[in-house]
Amino acid sequence: MKSKGKYIPMLLLTLLLWLAWQQQWWKGPQRQPRVTAHNNTSIATTDKRDKKITEKTPAGLNRHAPLKYTRHARCRMECRHVTEAEVVGILETGSVNNEKSNPQDEPCPTYALEGYSEEGQHLRVVFAPCEDTTSVVTCIDLDKDWSCSCN
């Protein structure tokens, strides 16, 4: 009967690990933008930053345009484990960060769109619509610093 007591700590550890796996505690909390009304325009702000992000699509950005990926964007996507499907998802549903966008950029304006991937990655993707295609300029994970040696 004495041997039953030595299994209790192992059972408790197993239960704790199972609970951690179920809750995915190691990923941290999944933050979603908080949406508020401002001057009849839908504005979303993140909890982490005190900046305004608009959900309106700028006039120069086609959310369904064919995409070209710059070499830099491909490198950043690879480092940060971001797929083309996730980039397309941000283009289609992301909110424009006006502080990181530059509609006056030459030769093409740039728009920084932010959102969450299906896996919960908080991403900022910079797009440059030019003529009939849109270039993906870069991709940033807003919650995690990845080791990357892109130029």
N, C-alpha and C positions, 0 to 999 in steps of 0.2 A: 504493500500500500504506500510505502514511502516514495516510490518512483513516480507516482502520479503528480506530486508537487513540483518536480523538476520540469514538467512540460508546460506549466501555466505561463511562465515568462515567454516561452517560444510561441504559444498560442496568442498571447496578447500582442507580441511583436508582429505576428502574421496578420492579425486583425487590423492593427494600425497601418501596416503597409497596404493592405487591401483597401482600407478607407482612403488612404492617400491616393492610391491609383484611381479610385472611383471619382474622387473630387479633383484630381489633377492639381494638387496643391503646388507642385513645383512650377507650374506655369504662371502662377500669380493670378490676381483678379482680372477678369475680362471687362475692360471699361468700354462703354459705348457712349457716343456723344449725347449730351443732354440738349434737347431742342427747346427753344423758347421763341416767343413771337416778338418781333421788333419792327415797328413801322410797317406793318402788314407784309413783312418779308420773313420767311422762315430762316432763323439763324440757329446754328448749332455751335456750342462751345464745348471743349473738352475739359474734364476735371483737372488734368495735368497742367494745362497752359491757360493763361488769361488772354486769349486772342479770339477773334471772331472768324468763323468759318461759314461761308454762305452755301446753301444747298442749291442756289440758282445756277443754271448753266450760262456761262458767259457767251455773248453773241458769236465769238470767233471759234468756239469749241464744239465740234460735232462728236457727240458721245458714241457714235456708231461708225466712225471713219475707219478705213483700213490703217493698221499700225505698222510702222517701221521701227525697229529697235536699234539704237546707237550701240556701238561697241561698248561704251561705258555703261549703258543701261544693262546690257547682257551680262557684263562682269558683275555689276552690283546685284542683279537678280540672282546670279549663281551663288555669290557670297552669302546672300541673305535668304536663300532657299525660297525664292518667289517664282512662281510659274507664270507663263503667259496668260493662262486662264485667270489667275489672280489679278494681273495687271488689267485685263479686260473688265473684270468685275469692278475694280476701282474706277476705271473710266466710266463705266455705265452707271454706277451708284454712288461714287465718292462725292464728298463735299469739297468745294473750292476753298483753299486757304488763300485769302486775298493778300496776306502779309508775305507769302512765299511765291506768289504769282507775279508775273511782269507782262501785262498785255502790250507794253511798249517795246519789248525786246525785238531786236533786229537779227536776222531777217524775218523771224517768225515770233509771235507772242508765245509766252510760256505760262502754263497754268498748273499749279500744284494741287492735286486732288488727294484727299485723305479719306481713309475708311478702313474697315476691318476685312481681312480675308476670311474664308469659311473656317480656317483653323484658328482664328482669333488674333492673327498678326495685325498690329496697328501699322498701316503703311501710308507713306506719302509717295506718290508717283508724279513726276513732272512730265507734262505732255507739251509738245510744240506743234500745233496745227499749222500746216503750210500747204497751200494749194489743195490738192485732192487727197492727201494723206496726213496722218498725224504721227510725229516721231515721239518715241518714248525716250526721254533725255536721261533720267535717273530714277532709282527706286530706293527708298529709305525705310528702314524699320524704325518706328518712332519709340519703341519700348526697349530695344536691345541693340547694343553696340556689337557689330560683327567684325571680326578680323578680315580685312580685305586689302588687296594690294592693287586695286584698279587705279588707272591714271585719270 
